[in-house]
Amino acid sequence: MSQKPYRLITLIVWIVLSVYQEAQAGPPLICHPYDIGNAKSLPWNGKEWRDIKTDYDLNRLADDTLALLTPDVPVIVRMETLRRAVIYSVWARYDKEVGYTVRDGKIANALLARLQDRAQAGEALAVFDAGYFVETWKNAAPRNETTTLPNGYAQVQKAIAMRNHDSAMEFAAAVIRYDDKAMQRAHLQKAVAGADANALLSRNLLLHFSDRGRDLAALRASLR
């Protein structure tokens, strides 16, 4: 076989694999669960990213979510609870494989209103929760349906500043800014800087950014 057909076939295979991998990856704030160990979160039915409990009463979502977001709950556990809340209230509207019927945005809007109302008091974790929920929602729905949502990333940044550059919040910001590699890198550098003292953060950094390194040393080296 001549080199040209071989290179063409190689290129085609690479393109097909790239498209397949991108499709498999899915929205990063939705399709990639956080490792929270045995921490309490919204009801779940398995280990897969959309394994909701199909008998869950969606009318309880706002109350249940807020009850789980107490001040003692780590940032990454909050992220997983908010991810699940969005899958129940938003993602299920568009993904029939979830097996859960959601006809409109009423429940999601009710939860957002309560999160934003709670954030008005200016407590950093409440501000973070509101912002992270918004950005996760944006990741789950068509863009033309999220134009009226507030700037959740700005709220996450505000919470980071209020918490003196909390490393776990920096990790959250890095996940949010998957669309801007320079900004993602800046947030990752700050997240990794505080990872040694936070086992939960360390596990999730290596889980979500495994392409950058198999351990913290390799991850740090990739960010220099």
C-alpha positions as CSV (number, residue, x, y, z in Angstrom):
1,M,0.0,0.0,0.0
2,S,1.3,3.4,-0.9
3,Q,1.9,6.0,1.9
4,K,-0.9,8.4,0.7
5,P,-3.9,6.0,1.1
6,Y,-2.4,4.7,4.4
7,R,-2.2,8.3,5.7
8,L,-5.7,9.0,4.5
9,I,-7.1,6.0,6.3
10,T,-5.2,6.9,9.4
11,L,-6.6,10.4,9.3
12,I,-10.2,9.2,8.8
13,V,-9.8,6.8,11.7
14,W,-8.5,9.6,13.9
15,I,-11.3,11.9,13.0
16,V,-13.9,9.2,13.7
17,L,-12.4,8.4,17.1
18,S,-12.1,12.0,18.0
19,V,-15.8,12.7,17.2
20,Y,-16.8,9.5,19.1
21,Q,-14.8,10.5,22.1
22,E,-16.2,14.0,22.1
23,A,-19.7,12.6,21.9
24,Q,-19.0,10.2,24.7
25,A,-17.6,12.9,26.9
26,G,-20.8,14.9,27.0
27,P,-21.4,18.1,29.0
28,P,-18.6,18.1,31.6
29,L,-20.7,19.5,34.5
30,I,-23.3,16.9,33.9
31,C,-21.8,13.7,32.6
32,H,-18.8,13.5,35.0
33,P,-19.9,12.7,38.6
34,Y,-17.8,13.7,41.6
35,D,-16.4,11.2,44.0
36,I,-18.0,12.0,47.3
37,G,-17.4,8.7,49.1
38,N,-20.2,7.9,51.5
39,A,-21.3,11.6,51.9
40,K,-25.1,12.2,51.7
41,S,-26.6,13.6,48.5
42,L,-29.8,13.5,46.5
43,P,-31.2,9.9,46.0
44,W,-29.3,7.9,43.4
45,N,-29.8,4.5,42.0
46,G,-26.3,3.4,41.0
47,K,-22.8,4.5,40.0
48,E,-23.5,5.9,36.5
49,W,-23.7,9.6,35.9
50,R,-27.5,9.7,35.3
51,D,-28.7,6.8,37.6
52,I,-31.5,8.8,39.1
53,K,-34.3,7.1,41.2
54,T,-37.2,7.1,38.9
55,D,-39.7,7.0,41.8
56,Y,-38.2,10.2,43.4
57,D,-40.9,12.9,44.1
58,L,-39.6,15.9,42.1
59,N,-41.8,18.2,44.2
60,R,-39.3,17.6,47.0
61,L,-36.3,18.6,45.0
62,A,-35.9,22.2,46.3
63,D,-36.4,21.3,49.9
64,D,-34.2,18.2,49.7
65,T,-31.4,20.1,47.9
66,L,-31.3,23.0,50.4
67,A,-31.4,20.6,53.3
68,L,-28.3,18.9,52.0
69,L,-26.4,22.2,51.5
70,T,-25.6,22.9,55.1
71,P,-22.4,25.0,56.1
72,D,-20.5,21.9,57.1
73,V,-20.8,20.2,53.7
74,P,-17.6,20.2,51.6
75,V,-17.6,22.1,48.4
76,I,-17.2,19.0,46.2
77,V,-20.1,17.2,47.9
78,R,-22.2,20.4,47.2
79,M,-21.1,20.2,43.5
80,E,-22.4,16.6,43.3
81,T,-25.7,17.4,44.9
82,L,-26.2,20.4,42.5
83,R,-25.2,18.2,39.6
84,R,-27.9,15.6,40.6
85,A,-30.5,18.4,41.1
86,V,-29.9,19.6,37.5
87,I,-30.2,16.1,36.1
88,Y,-33.5,15.6,37.9
89,S,-35.0,19.0,37.0
90,V,-33.3,20.0,33.7
91,W,-31.4,17.2,31.9
92,A,-34.3,14.8,32.2
93,R,-36.4,17.0,30.0
94,Y,-34.0,16.4,27.1
95,D,-32.5,13.0,27.7
96,K,-35.2,10.3,27.4
97,E,-32.7,7.6,28.5
98,V,-33.0,9.0,32.0
99,G,-36.4,7.5,32.2
100,Y,-37.9,10.4,34.2
101,T,-40.6,12.7,32.9
102,V,-40.1,16.4,33.4
103,R,-42.3,18.6,31.3
104,D,-41.1,22.1,32.0
105,G,-38.6,24.2,34.0
106,K,-40.9,24.9,36.9
107,I,-39.0,22.9,39.5
108,A,-35.6,24.1,38.3
109,N,-36.8,27.7,38.4
110,A,-38.2,27.2,41.9
111,L,-34.9,25.8,43.1
112,L,-32.9,28.6,41.4
113,A,-35.1,31.2,43.1
114,R,-34.4,29.8,46.5
115,L,-30.7,29.4,45.9
116,Q,-30.4,33.0,44.7
117,D,-32.6,34.3,47.5
118,R,-30.3,32.5,50.0
119,A,-27.2,34.0,48.3
120,Q,-28.5,37.5,49.0
121,A,-27.3,37.2,52.6
122,G,-23.7,37.2,51.2
123,E,-22.5,34.0,52.8
124,A,-19.8,32.5,50.5
125,L,-21.1,28.9,50.3
126,A,-24.6,30.1,49.5
127,V,-23.2,32.4,46.7
128,F,-21.2,29.5,45.4
129,D,-24.2,27.1,45.4
130,A,-26.3,29.6,43.4
131,G,-23.6,30.2,40.9
132,Y,-22.6,26.5,40.4
133,F,-26.3,25.5,40.0
134,V,-26.7,28.1,37.2
135,E,-23.6,27.0,35.3
136,T,-24.5,23.4,35.6
137,W,-28.0,24.2,34.3
138,K,-26.4,26.0,31.3
139,N,-24.4,22.9,30.6
140,A,-27.6,20.8,30.5
141,A,-30.0,22.8,28.4
142,P,-29.9,24.3,24.8
143,R,-28.2,27.7,24.8
144,N,-31.3,29.5,23.5
145,E,-33.1,28.4,26.7
146,T,-30.6,29.7,29.1
147,T,-30.0,33.3,27.9
148,T,-32.0,34.7,30.8
149,L,-30.0,32.9,33.5
150,P,-27.6,35.0,35.6
151,N,-23.9,34.8,35.4
152,G,-23.1,31.8,37.6
153,Y,-19.4,31.9,37.0
154,A,-19.3,35.5,38.3
155,Q,-20.9,34.2,41.5
156,V,-18.5,31.4,41.8
157,Q,-15.6,33.9,41.4
158,K,-17.2,36.1,44.1
159,A,-17.4,33.1,46.5
160,I,-13.7,32.2,45.8
161,A,-12.7,35.8,46.7
162,M,-14.8,35.6,49.9
163,R,-13.1,32.4,50.9
164,N,-9.6,33.6,50.2
165,H,-9.2,31.4,47.0
166,D,-10.7,28.2,48.4
167,S,-8.9,25.4,46.5
168,A,-12.1,23.3,46.0
169,M,-13.9,26.3,44.6
170,E,-11.0,26.9,42.2
171,F,-11.5,23.3,41.1
172,A,-15.2,24.0,40.5
173,A,-14.3,27.1,38.5
174,A,-11.8,25.0,36.4
175,V,-14.6,22.6,35.5
176,I,-16.9,25.5,34.6
177,R,-14.3,27.1,32.3
178,Y,-13.7,24.0,30.1
179,D,-14.4,26.4,27.2
180,D,-11.4,28.6,27.9
181,K,-8.2,26.6,28.4
182,A,-6.2,29.6,29.7
183,M,-8.7,30.4,32.4
184,Q,-9.2,26.7,33.2
185,R,-5.4,26.4,33.6
186,A,-5.3,29.4,36.0
187,H,-8.0,27.9,38.2
188,L,-6.4,24.5,38.1
189,Q,-3.1,25.8,39.3
190,K,-4.7,27.3,42.3
191,A,-6.8,24.2,43.0
192,V,-3.7,21.9,42.8
193,A,-1.8,24.3,45.2
194,G,-4.2,23.3,48.0
195,A,-4.8,19.7,47.1
196,D,-2.3,18.1,49.5
197,A,-4.3,19.1,52.5
198,N,-7.6,18.0,51.0
199,A,-8.0,14.3,50.1
200,L,-11.4,14.8,48.6
201,L,-10.1,17.5,46.3
202,S,-7.1,15.4,45.3
203,R,-9.2,12.5,44.3
204,N,-11.5,14.6,42.2
205,L,-8.7,16.5,40.5
206,L,-7.1,13.3,39.4
207,L,-10.5,11.9,38.4
208,H,-11.6,14.9,36.3
209,F,-8.2,15.8,34.9
210,S,-6.7,12.4,34.4
211,D,-5.4,13.5,31.0
212,R,-3.0,15.8,32.7
213,G,-1.4,13.3,35.1
214,R,-1.8,10.2,37.1
215,D,-0.8,11.8,40.4
216,L,-0.6,15.3,41.9
217,A,3.1,15.7,41.0
218,A,2.4,14.9,37.3
219,L,-0.7,17.2,37.4
220,R,1.4,20.1,38.8
221,A,4.1,19.5,36.3
222,S,1.6,19.7,33.4
223,L,0.5,23.2,34.6
224,R,3.9,24.8,34.8
